[in-house]
Protein backbone atom coordinates (compact mmCIF):
# COMPACT_ATOMS: atom_id res chain seq x y z
CA UNK A 1 0.00 0.00 0.00
CA UNK A 2 1.43 3.37 -1.00
CA UNK A 3 1.15 6.69 0.85
CA UNK A 4 -1.94 8.08 -0.86
CA UNK A 5 -3.76 4.77 -0.41
CA UNK A 6 -3.01 5.10 3.32
CA UNK A 7 -4.46 8.63 3.27
CA UNK A 8 -7.55 7.27 1.49
CA UNK A 9 -7.99 4.54 4.10
CA UNK A 10 -7.52 6.93 7.02
CA UNK A 11 -10.04 9.44 5.64
CA UNK A 12 -12.53 6.64 4.88
CA UNK A 13 -12.16 5.38 8.46
CA UNK A 14 -12.56 8.83 10.05
CA UNK A 15 -15.38 9.93 7.72
CA UNK A 16 -17.27 6.74 6.74
CA UNK A 17 -20.06 8.61 4.89
CA UNK A 18 -17.72 10.83 2.87
CA UNK A 19 -17.63 9.96 -0.86
CA UNK A 20 -13.95 9.51 -1.74
CA UNK A 21 -12.44 8.55 -5.11
CA UNK A 22 -8.84 7.53 -5.67
CA UNK A 23 -7.51 7.84 -9.23
CA UNK A 24 -4.37 5.94 -10.15
CA UNK A 25 -1.98 7.48 -12.66
CA UNK A 26 -2.22 6.62 -16.35
CA UNK A 27 1.48 5.72 -16.27
CA UNK A 28 3.76 4.71 -13.41
CA UNK A 29 5.42 8.13 -13.12
CA UNK A 30 2.20 10.12 -13.21
CA UNK A 31 0.38 11.69 -10.26
CA UNK A 32 -2.23 10.00 -8.08
CA UNK A 33 -5.37 11.96 -7.20
CA UNK A 34 -7.77 11.64 -4.29
CA UNK A 35 -11.09 13.51 -4.41
CA UNK A 36 -13.48 13.87 -1.46
CA UNK A 37 -16.95 15.37 -1.88
CA UNK A 38 -17.30 17.44 1.29
CA UNK A 39 -20.98 18.26 1.06
CA UNK A 40 -23.63 20.46 -0.49
CA UNK A 41 -22.30 23.87 -1.47
CA UNK A 42 -18.68 23.07 -0.58
CA UNK A 43 -15.92 22.61 -3.14
CA UNK A 44 -14.43 19.14 -3.18
CA UNK A 45 -11.11 18.35 -1.54
CA UNK A 46 -8.35 17.26 -3.91
CA UNK A 47 -5.06 15.66 -2.90
CA UNK A 48 -2.43 15.14 -5.58
CA UNK A 49 0.50 12.83 -4.84
CA UNK A 50 3.69 12.75 -6.84
CA UNK A 51 6.15 10.35 -5.15
CA UNK A 52 9.12 12.46 -6.21
CA UNK A 53 7.60 15.79 -5.07
CA UNK A 54 5.13 15.21 -2.24
CA UNK A 55 1.48 16.09 -1.73
CA UNK A 56 -0.63 18.95 -3.03
CA UNK A 57 -3.88 19.85 -1.25
CA UNK A 58 -6.59 22.03 -2.78
CA UNK A 59 -10.28 22.84 -2.52
CA UNK A 60 -10.76 24.11 -6.07
CA UNK A 61 -13.95 25.74 -7.27
CA UNK A 62 -15.37 24.83 -10.67
CA UNK A 63 -13.37 27.57 -12.38
CA UNK A 64 -10.11 26.61 -10.64
CA UNK A 65 -9.90 22.93 -11.58
CA UNK A 66 -6.52 22.00 -13.03
CA UNK A 67 -4.72 25.06 -11.66
CA UNK A 68 -2.39 22.98 -9.48
CA UNK A 69 -2.31 22.55 -5.72
CA UNK A 70 -2.78 25.47 -3.35
CA UNK A 71 -0.78 23.91 -0.53
CA UNK A 72 2.20 21.56 -0.74
CA UNK A 73 3.29 19.08 1.93
CA UNK A 74 6.39 16.91 1.98
CA UNK A 75 4.85 13.98 3.84
CA UNK A 76 1.61 12.04 4.11
CA UNK A 77 1.00 12.91 7.78
CA UNK A 78 0.95 16.67 7.12
CA UNK A 79 -1.28 16.24 4.05
CA UNK A 80 -3.66 13.97 5.99
CA UNK A 81 -3.87 16.36 8.95
CA UNK A 82 -4.66 19.26 6.61
CA UNK A 83 -7.28 17.21 4.73
CA UNK A 84 -8.98 16.28 8.02
CA UNK A 85 -9.03 19.95 9.07
CA UNK A 86 -10.56 21.03 5.74
CA UNK A 87 -13.20 18.28 5.90
CA UNK A 88 -14.14 19.05 9.51
CA UNK A 89 -14.29 22.83 9.10
CA UNK A 90 -15.51 23.11 5.51
CA UNK A 91 -12.64 25.56 5.01
CA UNK A 92 -10.76 26.41 1.84
CA UNK A 93 -7.16 25.72 1.00
CA UNK A 94 -4.88 28.74 0.81
CA UNK A 95 -3.17 29.56 -2.49
CA UNK A 96 0.55 30.12 -2.03
CA UNK A 97 1.91 33.62 -1.67
CA UNK A 98 4.36 34.85 -4.25
CA UNK A 99 7.97 34.28 -3.20
CA UNK A 100 11.25 35.79 -4.21
CA UNK A 101 13.55 33.66 -6.34
CA UNK A 102 16.04 33.19 -3.48
CA UNK A 103 13.31 31.82 -1.21
CA UNK A 104 12.13 29.47 -3.95
CA UNK A 105 15.70 28.17 -4.33
CA UNK A 106 16.03 27.72 -0.56
CA UNK A 107 12.71 25.83 -0.38
CA UNK A 108 14.16 23.40 -2.91
CA UNK A 109 17.15 22.90 -0.61
CA UNK A 110 19.64 24.34 -3.07
CA UNK A 111 22.56 26.69 -2.56
CA UNK A 112 23.38 29.35 -5.14
CA UNK A 113 26.35 27.23 -6.22
CA UNK A 114 24.19 24.12 -6.72
CA UNK A 115 21.58 26.06 -8.69
CA UNK A 116 24.28 27.68 -10.81
CA UNK A 117 25.79 24.28 -11.65
CA UNK A 118 22.40 22.84 -12.59
CA UNK A 119 21.49 25.88 -14.70
CA UNK A 120 24.88 26.09 -16.41
CA UNK A 121 25.75 29.53 -15.07
CA UNK A 122 28.07 31.09 -12.52
CA UNK A 123 27.14 31.54 -8.86
CA UNK A 124 27.71 35.29 -9.18
CA UNK A 125 25.03 35.40 -11.89
CA UNK A 126 22.55 33.58 -9.64
CA UNK A 127 23.28 36.08 -6.86
CA UNK A 128 22.83 39.04 -9.20
CA UNK A 129 19.55 37.67 -10.61
CA UNK A 130 18.16 37.00 -7.13
CA UNK A 131 18.91 40.54 -5.98
CA UNK A 132 17.55 42.52 -8.92
CA UNK A 133 13.95 43.07 -9.90
CA UNK A 134 14.27 42.63 -13.67
CA UNK A 135 15.25 39.34 -15.29
CA UNK A 136 14.85 37.82 -18.74
CA UNK A 137 11.99 35.33 -18.93
CA UNK A 138 14.30 32.79 -20.60
CA UNK A 139 16.80 33.08 -17.72
CA UNK A 140 14.04 32.71 -15.14
CA UNK A 141 12.70 29.65 -17.00
CA UNK A 142 16.20 28.13 -17.04
CA UNK A 143 16.58 28.63 -13.28
CA UNK A 144 13.13 27.24 -12.46
CA UNK A 145 13.80 24.19 -14.64
CA UNK A 146 17.15 23.70 -12.87
CA UNK A 147 15.15 23.53 -9.61
CA UNK A 148 12.90 20.84 -11.09
CA UNK A 149 9.98 23.11 -11.95
CA UNK A 150 8.41 24.58 -15.05
CA UNK A 151 7.80 28.29 -15.54
CA UNK A 152 4.37 29.48 -16.59
CA UNK A 153 3.14 33.05 -16.84
CA UNK A 154 -0.49 34.04 -16.40
CA UNK A 155 -2.22 37.35 -17.02
CA UNK A 156 -5.16 38.39 -14.80
CA UNK A 157 -7.81 40.69 -16.23
CA UNK A 158 -10.74 42.60 -14.71
CA UNK A 159 -13.57 40.30 -13.76
CA UNK A 160 -11.19 37.56 -12.61
CA UNK A 161 -10.41 36.22 -16.07
CA UNK A 162 -6.96 34.61 -16.22
CA UNK A 163 -5.04 33.39 -19.23
CA UNK A 164 -1.72 31.59 -19.50
CA UNK A 165 0.72 33.27 -21.88
CA UNK A 166 2.81 31.16 -24.23
CA UNK A 167 6.30 32.55 -23.79
CA UNK A 168 8.41 30.14 -25.80
CA UNK A 169 6.55 30.07 -29.12
CA UNK A 170 4.87 26.75 -28.44
CA UNK A 171 2.83 25.29 -25.62
CA UNK A 172 5.06 23.33 -23.26
CA UNK A 173 3.70 20.26 -21.55
Secondary structure, DSSP 8 states (H G I E B T S, - for coil): --HHHHHHHHHHHH-TTSEEEEE--SSTTS-EEEEEE--TTS--EEEEEETTTEEEEE---GGGTTS--SEEESSHHHHHHHHHHHHHH-----------HHHHHHHTT--HHHHHHHHTS-HHHHHHHHHSS---HHHHHHHHHHTT----EEEE-GGG-EEEE--SSS---
